[in-house]
């Protein structure tokens, strides 16, 4: 596997940052509205699961689509070919997984479901 260099290599930095910023924004909004953490609710509350998963899909959809577009452009420009499975994998890793990362910090706050003290 080659090191990402060239025209669109910056996407490996920008996409996770964009996803994390959007996730933090959504988590703050959830906290203001008194809602339980997104990932916690999706895993443990079957009554709200479908609605929360739909929210997550809508919230991350633009980031994942932009990551997919950037990776497609990168592949065509740099590799002179298109690998759809790799493009989808990169889009999910760069666009969706960082969206779940801020969840851990919120779960550790007092009063959140599944809260535990920070050591």
C-alpha positions in Angstrom: 0.0 0.0 0.0 1.4 3.4 -1.0 1.6 6.4 1.3 -1.1 8.9 0.4 0.6 11.7 -1.5 -0.3 14.0 -4.2 -3.2 16.2 -5.1 -5.9 15.0 -2.7 -3.8 13.5 0.1 -5.1 16.2 2.5 -8.5 14.4 2.5 -7.0 12.0 5.1 -6.9 14.9 7.5 -9.9 17.0 6.5 -12.5 14.3 6.3 -12.0 13.0 9.9 -11.8 16.6 11.2 -15.1 17.5 9.5 -16.8 14.4 10.7 -15.6 14.9 14.3 -16.6 18.6 14.3 -20.1 17.6 13.1 -20.3 14.9 15.7 -19.3 17.3 18.5 -21.9 19.8 17.3 -24.6 17.1 17.3 -23.6 15.8 20.7 -23.8 19.3 22.2 -27.3 19.6 20.7 -28.3 16.2 22.2 -27.0 17.4 25.6 -28.9 20.6 25.4 -32.1 18.7 24.6 -31.5 16.2 27.3 -31.1 13.2 24.9 -29.1 10.2 25.6 -25.8 9.6 23.7 -26.3 8.6 20.1 -24.3 5.3 20.0 -25.4 4.3 23.5 -29.1 4.7 22.5 -28.6 2.9 19.2 -27.2 -0.1 20.9 -29.3 -0.3 24.1 -32.7 1.3 23.4 -34.7 -0.7 20.9 -37.6 1.8 21.1 -35.5 4.7 19.8 -33.0 2.7 17.8 -34.5 3.2 14.3 -35.0 6.9 14.8 -31.5 7.5 16.1 -29.9 5.4 13.3 -31.8 7.4 10.8 -30.6 10.6 12.4 -27.0 9.3 12.3 -27.4 8.4 8.6 -28.7 11.9 7.8 -26.0 13.6 9.9 -23.1 11.7 8.4 -24.5 11.3 4.9 -23.1 14.6 3.5 -19.6 13.8 5.0 -19.6 10.3 3.7 -20.7 11.4 0.2 -18.1 14.1 0.1 -15.5 11.5 1.3 -16.6 9.2 -1.5 -16.4 11.9 -4.1 -12.9 13.0 -2.9 -11.6 9.4 -2.9 -13.1 8.8 -6.4 -11.4 11.9 -7.7 -8.1 10.9 -6.0 -8.3 7.4 -7.5 -9.0 8.8 -11.0 -6.3 11.5 -10.8 -3.6 9.6 -9.1 -4.2 5.9 -9.8 -5.8 6.4 -13.2 -8.4 3.8 -12.2 -11.4 3.4 -10.0 -11.8 0.8 -7.2 -15.4 1.1 -5.8 -14.9 -1.2 -2.8 -11.8 0.8 -1.7 -13.6 4.1 -2.2 -16.6 3.0 -0.1 -14.3 1.7 2.6 -12.3 4.9 2.7 -15.5 7.0 2.8 -16.8 5.0 5.8 -13.5 5.1 7.7 -12.9 8.8 7.1 -16.5 10.0 7.2 -18.4 7.8 9.6 -16.1 6.3 12.2 -14.8 9.6 13.5 -18.5 10.5 14.0 -18.6 7.9 16.8 -15.4 9.0 18.6 -16.7 11.9 20.6 -19.3 9.6 22.0 -16.9 8.1 24.5 -16.2 11.5 26.1 -19.9 12.3 26.5 -20.7 8.9 28.0 -18.2 9.6 30.8 -20.0 12.8 31.8 -22.1 12.8 34.9 -25.7 11.8 34.4 -25.3 10.2 31.0 -26.6 6.6 30.6 -23.6 4.3 31.0 -21.6 7.0 32.8 -18.6 5.9 34.7 -16.0 8.0 36.4 -13.0 9.2 34.5 -9.7 7.8 35.9 
